[in-house]
Amino acid sequence: MPFDWMHPRIPEGFARKIEPRFEEMHLREIEQRARLLFNLRYDRKRAVRRIQDNIEWDFELSKVPAFVKEVPRIVDRVYGRKPA
């Protein structure tokens, strides 16, 4: 006998509304990780590799999302800033 809670009923409109937030959240997290690694004096290449490895580990049981390709661009943007 299947249980109702095993198959959640998410309204289609709500699912479409929150779908882009998943990627936005992860892109923001990548930027925060890059900023942290910059403050810890990681070089760019090592920071990119570490962030990509973390993402791959986070999604090891599923498909790695496409935003993992954005990591070098985000790290370059963060590392290009001059410290205040």
Secondary structure, DSSP 8 states (H G I E B T S, - for coil): ---GGGS----HHHHHHHHHHHHHHHHHHHHHHHHHHHHTT--HHHHHHHHHHHHHHHTTTS---GGGGGHHHHHHHHHHS---
